[in-house]
Amino acid sequence: MANENPQGQRPAGRSESFAVRPIRINRRVIVRLPAALSAALPSRGMVMARGTLNGVPFQAPLEPDGTGGHWFFADEALPAQAETLAGQTVNLTLTPIHTWPEPIIPEDIITGIAGAGLLETWNSLTTKGMWEWIRWIRATANPATRQKRITVACDKLRRGERRPCCFNSASCTVPEVSQGGVLKAADDRD
């Protein structure tokens, strides 16, 4: 591809356009990125991007699919349009960006952090570091495991650790659409 850097990764700021077909997984509408677009992203882990889907602008985290690709929730990026997009071929324009928005911190995580007296420590993390902690904690469907991860995260933050360790950041960490760290297949109705 033109304008690639020596590592074969396209720098943030360059837009690419592709035809995509949003799919449905467990009643959620998602967009899987074409392999060429995903391969050109600056990371196999989560990447922040802005773009358009059929001309409608959005900004979204591009989640890893656990197999080297990426995807995003169309129903979060474009809530009003997502239902009509599922199963249709649409135009996706995407630009990776360096600026990460503050994550929405799930209630159980912020309660655990506040209860441990670590809000100041949490707020001192980089925005990307916060995203990584949240991804690691949410990468389980088991409530007991999730609670244990919150406790472990608080212990690690107390010891000065800024990011989760021993975490495959290229795995899919959204339990409702993944299994074993890999994005599930599309529902049959699309």
C-alpha positions in Angstrom: 0.0 0.0 0.0 1.2 3.5 -0.7 2.6 5.7 2.0 3.3 2.9 4.4 6.0 3.4 7.0 8.9 0.9 7.3 7.0 -1.3 9.8 4.1 -1.6 7.3 1.8 0.4 9.4 -0.1 3.4 8.2 0.4 6.4 10.4 -2.6 7.9 12.2 -4.4 10.6 10.2 -4.7 8.7 6.9 -8.2 7.8 5.8 -9.1 4.6 4.0 -12.5 3.8 2.4 -13.9 0.3 2.0 -17.2 -1.4 1.4 -18.3 -3.3 4.5 -21.4 -5.3 5.6 -22.4 -4.8 9.2 -23.4 -8.0 10.9 -25.4 -9.0 13.9 -24.0 -11.0 16.9 -26.2 -11.6 19.9 -28.6 -8.8 18.8 -25.7 -6.3 18.5 -24.8 -4.7 15.2 -21.0 -4.7 14.5 -18.7 -3.8 11.7 -15.7 -6.1 11.0 -12.9 -4.2 9.3 -11.6 -5.6 6.0 -8.4 -7.5 6.6 -6.3 -5.0 4.6 -7.5 -2.1 6.7 -7.1 -3.9 10.0 -3.5 -5.1 9.0 -2.6 -1.4 8.3 -3.6 -0.2 11.8 -0.9 0.8 14.2 -1.7 -2.0 16.7 -3.1 -5.5 17.0 -4.8 -4.2 20.2 -7.5 -1.6 20.5 -7.1 1.4 18.2 -9.1 4.6 18.4 -10.5 5.9 15.1 -12.9 8.3 13.6 -14.7 7.9 10.3 -18.0 7.8 8.4 -20.4 5.0 7.8 -22.5 5.8 4.7 -21.4 9.4 5.2 -22.5 9.6 8.9 -19.5 10.6 11.1 -18.5 8.6 14.2 -15.7 8.0 16.6 -15.2 4.6 18.1 -12.7 2.2 19.6 -11.7 -0.5 17.1 -11.7 -3.7 19.2 -9.4 -6.6 18.3 -11.2 -9.7 17.1 -8.7 -12.2 18.6 -7.5 -13.3 15.1 -5.5 -10.2 14.0 -8.5 -8.2 12.8 -10.6 -5.4 14.3 -14.3 -4.5 14.6 -16.5 -1.9 16.3 -20.1 -1.6 17.5 -22.2 0.1 14.8 -25.0 0.3 17.3 -22.9 2.5 19.6 -21.1 4.5 16.9 -24.4 5.2 15.0 -27.3 4.1 17.3 -30.1 5.6 15.1 -28.8 4.0 11.9 -27.4 0.7 13.0 -30.6 -1.4 12.6 -30.9 -0.4 8.9 -27.2 -1.1 8.3 -27.2 -4.7 9.4 -26.8 -7.0 6.4 -26.4 -4.1 4.0 -23.3 -3.2 2.1 -22.2 0.3 3.2 -19.2 2.6 2.7 -16.8 2.9 5.6 -14.1 5.6 5.8 -11.8 5.3 8.7 -8.8 7.2 10.1 -6.9 6.0 13.2 -6.4 8.8 15.7 -3.9 9.3 18.5 -6.3 11.1 20.9 -8.2 8.7 23.1 -11.4 9.9 24.7 -12.0 9.2 28.4 -13.6 5.8 28.8 -16.9 5.3 30.4 -15.9 3.5 33.5 -18.4 0.7 34.5 -20.0 1.3 37.9 -18.5 -1.8 39.5 -15.0 -0.8 38.5 -15.2 2.8 39.7 -16.8 1.6 42.9 -13.9 -0.8 43.5 -11.3 1.9 42.8 -13.0 4.5 45.0 -13.6 2.0 47.8 -9.9 1.2 47.7 -9.0 4.9 48.0 -7.4 4.9 44.6 -9.3 7.5 42.6 -6.3 9.9 42.6 -4.1 7.0 41.3 -6.7 6.0 38.7 -7.0 9.6 37.5 -3.2 9.9 37.1 -3.2 7.1 34.5 -3.0 7.8 30.8 -6.4 7.6 29.1 -5.1 4.6 27.1 -4.0 3.0 30.4 -7.5 3.3 31.7 -8.9 1.7 28.6 -6.5 -1.2 29.0 -7.5 -1.8 32.7 -11.2 -1.8 31.7 -10.6 -4.2 28.8 -8.7 -6.6 31.1 -11.4 -6.5 33.8 -14.3 -6.9 31.3 -12.7 -9.9 29.5 -14.8 -12.4 31.4 -18.5 -13.3 31.6 -18.1 -14.7 35.1 -19.2 -12.1 37.7 -16.9 -13.6 40.4 -13.9 -13.5 38.1 -14.7 -9.9 37.1 -14.9 -8.9 40.8 -11.6 -10.7 41.5 -10.0 -8.7 38.6 -11.2 -5.5 40.1 -9.6 -6.4 43.4 -6.3 -7.5 41.6 -6.4 -4.2 39.6 -6.7 -2.2 42.8 -3.8 -4.1 44.4 -1.6 -3.5 41.3 -2.5 0.2 41.1 -1.6 0.5 44.8 1.8 -1.0 44.0 2.3 1.5 41.2 1.6 -0.6 38.2 0.2 1.6 35.4 -1.1 -1.2 33.0 -2.4 -4.7 33.4 0.3 -7.3 32.8 0.1 -10.8 31.3 -2.9 -9.6 29.1 -3.2 -10.4 25.4 -4.3 -7.0 24.2 -5.1 -8.5 20.7 -7.9 -10.7 22.2 -11.6 -9.8 22.0 -12.6 -8.7 25.5 -16.3 -8.2 25.0 -18.0 -11.4 26.4 -21.4 -10.7 24.8 -19.8 -11.1 21.3 -16.8 -13.3 21.9 -15.8 -16.7 23.2 -12.3 -17.6 24.3 -11.0 -14.2 23.3 -12.2 -14.5 19.7 -15.1 -12.6 18.1 -18.1 -15.0 17.4 -19.5 -15.6 14.0 -22.4 -13.6 12.7 -25.9 -14.6 13.6 -27.6 -16.7 10.8 -30.4 -14.2 10.1 -28.1 -11.7 8.4 
